[in-house]
Amino acid sequence: MNPQQKLARILGITDGTLESFERSISGSTGKTGLLEKLAQENEKIMAGTLQKINSGGGTASHIHGVLQKTIFYHEKQFLDFLRGVEGENEFEKAANLARTLVKAGQGFFLKKDFVKEIFSRRRPENLLSYLGYQSVDELINGNDLMEAFSALRFVESDEWMHQTFAEAYSNFTPNDFEARDIEIKVLSDKWRDIAKKFVEKKHHNVSHLKEFGVIFLNPIKMDIPGKFLRDFALLLHYFHEIGFYSKLFKKYSDSPDFAEKFKSLLRGDIKELKDVNQENAWLIVQRYLVKENPQDPRLFQPRVNPESIHWTKGERDLAGLSEKTGGKVDLGLWSNLDWVGGLFQGEAGEEVVSFDLEDNAMSLVSFMEGKKEVLTYHQREAMWTKIFAEYAGGEEKLEEMILDNFDKGYLIL
């Protein structure tokens, strides 16, 4: 199997599809040999990583096990270091540490007072009942607005949420936004029952309100190996995701259909293939479609995923802890592994093994919970995005192109 054939298997497409793609994009860009170069780089990084974690190779099962043991070991290092960070508990410590690791400027977000307006227009009965209130004024006056707003999705029905989104978000204008720093909030004890519902549904402790520029942590301790490190990486990722969407909010502030574009961003809309009639088009896919439908035809087409960019930056921030701690936390290993994957022999034939931090942390959590699900979708999306970045001229050029073409839904080189 030649390098390009391996690449095709890892990407989940046929050899012929990848060959056709390479001929087409080489013709339009004049760049040749990039896929072979990337395939060789992938093999080199993978071999070097296996050597670092004391594994010369083996079966897919063996490599999965070694990578997950490495996550386990690195999480222990991380938690040991976290004890010395300021904060009343692990979650406050994590929030404080994240603020020192991420270089995030101000963003363009909805003014917080609009939470009051939304509550007033759409009375949240379940939330009021949970808090024992009779009126919206009690809710507004007696709570942190961002904490209360973050709780909505776990106590109100989907129907209530959808109707609220349709009614309350349709009239926002750029004048309703302001420049603010991205904020991290650790939910207080009064939200503990709601936080438990969140964790049970989402299986992690972190979420965000990108329109308000807020990341929130649910302080529910879960003693399952891999979960805390996974969630901390997600926290760093959200800084970059929120910053990215803030740029789009600002970009569309001159558009006459600003409200519709704003709602589309929050919904995570993606073009259907039938709506893209351009040769050499790369879809901009802002969700992980494989989680919704593994047979979605868009998963078998060239694409870029902004999520991959946010993860690359977040995992790079995390890897920076190695230098910050003088090597005491050896997370530098995971830098530039987000797109790396290989083919190894499994029980039922050839299997893809992801070297991405998040895939392996999530797989470890799944194993510890008895599910034994092995994940690779972060790596696959990152590899597609890496390929386009190479043809486009690097990460910065890629992000610039995505921002410029986001409303169109695809890129052309």
Residue pairs with C-beta under 8 A, 6 or more apart in sequence:
1 9
1 343
3 35
3 36
3 39
3 40
3 43
4 15
4 18
4 19
4 22
4 35
4 36
4 39
5 15
6 39
6 43
6 342
6 343
7 18
7 35
7 38
7 39
7 42
7 383
8 14
8 15
8 17
8 18
9 343
9 350
9 352
10 42
10 341
10 342
10 343
10 352
10 379
10 380
10 383
11 18
11 380
11 383
11 384
12 299
12 300
12 352
12 380
13 300
17 300
18 35
21 302
22 35
24 279
24 280
25 31
25 280
25 302
25 391
25 413
26 32
26 34
28 280
28 413
29 391
29 413
31 391
34 387
34 390
34 391
35 387
37 390
38 386
38 387
38 390
42 339
42 340
42 341
42 342
42 383
43 342
45 336
45 337
45 340
45 355
46 340
46 341
46 342
46 355
49 333
49 337
49 340
49 355
50 56
50 57
50 63
50 66
52 333
53 66
53 67
53 70
53 333
54 66
55 62
55 63
55 66
57 63
57 344
58 344
59 344
59 345
59 346
60 344
60 345
60 346
60 351
60 353
61 346
61 347
63 342
63 344
63 353
64 353
64 360
64 363
64 374
67 353
67 355
67 360
68 226
68 360
68 363
68 364
68 367
70 333
70 360
71 225
71 226
71 229
71 357
71 360
71 361
71 364
72 225
72 226
72 364
74 229
74 329
74 330
74 331
74 333
74 334
75 225
75 226
75 228
75 229
75 361
77 328
77 329
77 330
77 331
78 228
78 229
78 232
78 321
78 329
78 331
79 90
79 228
80 328
81 321
81 325
81 328
81 329
82 90
82 93
82 94
82 97
83 93
85 93
85 94
85 96
85 97
86 93
86 96
87 93
87 94
87 95
87 96
89 219
90 221
90 228
91 186
91 205
91 217
91 219
92 186
94 217
94 228
94 231
94 232
94 235
95 184
95 186
95 217
95 235
97 232
98 184
98 232
98 235
98 236
98 239
99 184
101 236
101 317
101 318
101 320
101 321
101 324
102 236
102 239
102 240
102 317
104 181
104 182
104 239
104 240
104 243
105 243
106 179
106 180
106 181
107 179
107 180
107 181
107 182
107 213
107 242
107 243
107 246
107 249
108 177
108 178
108 179
108 246
108 247
108 249
108 250
108 253
109 177
109 178
109 180
109 211
109 212
109 213
109 246
109 249
110 172
110 176
110 177
110 211
110 212
111 176
111 177
111 178
112 145
112 146
112 212
114 172
114 176
115 145
115 146
115 148
115 149
115 212
116 140
116 145
117 168
118 149
118 164
118 168
119 136
119 139
119 140
119 148
120 136
120 140
121 167
121 168
122 160
122 163
122 164
122 167
122 168
123 136
124 136
124 139
124 152
124 155
124 156
124 160
125 156
126 155
126 156
126 157
126 160
127 139
127 148
127 151
127 152
127 155
127 156
128 134
128 135
128 136
128 138
128 139
130 151
130 155
130 193
130 194
131 138
131 139
131 142
131 143
131 190
133 139
133 142
139 148
143 190
144 185
144 188
146 183
146 185
146 209
146 212
146 214
146 216
147 185
147 187
147 188
147 191
147 216
149 209
149 212
150 185
150 187
150 207
150 209
150 214
150 216
151 191
151 194
152 161
152 164
153 161
154 194
154 197
154 198
154 201
155 194
155 197
156 164
165 263
165 266
169 259
169 262
169 263
169 266
170 259
170 263
171 259
172 258
172 259
172 262
173 258
173 259
174 253
174 254
174 258
177 249
177 253
180 213
181 213
182 213
182 214
182 215
182 239
182 242
182 243
183 213
183 214
183 215
184 214
184 215
184 216
184 217
184 235
185 214
185 215
185 216
185 217
186 216
186 217
186 219
187 194
187 195
187 216
187 217
187 218
187 219
191 218
192 219
192 220
195 205
195 218
195 219
195 220
196 218
196 220
198 205
198 207
198 218
199 205
199 218
199 220
199 222
203 365
204 227
204 230
204 231
204 234
205 217
205 218
205 219
205 220
205 222
205 227
205 231
206 215
206 216
206 217
206 218
206 231
206 234
206 235
206 238
207 215
207 216
207 218
208 214
208 215
208 216
208 238
208 241
208 242
209 216
210 241
210 242
210 245
210 246
210 266
211 249
211 262
211 266
213 242
213 246
215 235
215 238
215 239
215 242
217 235
222 228
224 365
224 368
224 369
225 364
225 365
225 368
226 361
226 362
226 364
226 365
226 368
227 361
227 365
229 361
230 358
230 361
230 362
230 365
232 318
233 311
233 314
233 315
233 318
233 357
233 358
233 361
234 314
234 358
236 313
236 314
236 315
236 317
236 318
237 310
237 311
237 313
237 314
237 315
238 310
238 314
239 314
239 317
240 309
240 310
240 313
240 314
241 306
241 307
241 310
244 306
244 309
244 310
244 399
244 403
245 265
247 403
248 261
248 265
248 403
248 406
249 262
249 265
251 403
251 406
252 258
252 261
252 262
252 407
255 261
261 407
264 407
265 406
268 286
268 287
269 286
269 409
270 283
270 284
270 285
270 286
270 287
270 289
270 298
270 409
271 283
271 284
271 409
271 410
272 298
273 283
273 297
273 298
273 301
275 409
276 283
276 409
276 410
278 410
278 412
280 412
280 413
281 410
281 411
281 412
282 302
282 303
282 304
282 388
282 410
282 411
282 412
282 413
283 298
283 301
283 302
283 303
283 304
283 409
283 410
284 303
284 304
284 305
284 306
284 402
284 405
284 406
284 409
284 410
284 411
285 298
285 303
285 304
285 305
285 381
286 305
286 306
286 307
287 307
288 305
288 307
288 377
288 378
288 381
289 296
289 298
289 299
290 296
290 299
290 377
290 380
291 377
302 384
302 387
302 388
303 381
303 384
304 384
304 385
304 388
304 398
304 402
304 411
305 381
305 382
305 384
305 385
306 402
307 381
308 338
308 339
308 378
308 381
308 382
308 384
308 385
308 386
309 385
309 395
309 398
309 399
309 402
311 338
311 356
311 358
311 378
311 382
312 338
312 382
312 395
315 334
315 335
315 337
315 338
315 356
315 357
315 358
316 335
316 336
318 331
318 334
318 357
319 331
319 332
319 333
319 334
319 335
320 332
321 329
321 331
321 332
322 329
322 330
322 331
322 332
323 332
334 357
337 355
337 356
337 357
338 356
338 357
338 358
338 378
338 379
338 382
339 356
339 379
339 382
339 383
339 385
339 386
340 354
340 355
340 356
340 379
340 383
341 352
341 353
341 354
341 355
341 356
341 376
341 379
341 380
341 383
342 352
342 353
342 355
343 350
343 351
343 352
343 353
344 350
344 351
344 353
345 351
351 374
352 376
352 379
352 380
353 376
354 360
354 375
354 376
354 378
354 379
354 380
355 379
356 376
356 378
356 379
356 382
358 378
359 375
359 376
359 377
359 378
359 379
362 375
363 373
363 374
363 375
366 372
366 373
366 374
366 375
385 398
388 398
388 411
388 413
389 395
389 397
389 398
391 413
392 398
392 401
392 413
401 411
402 411
405 411
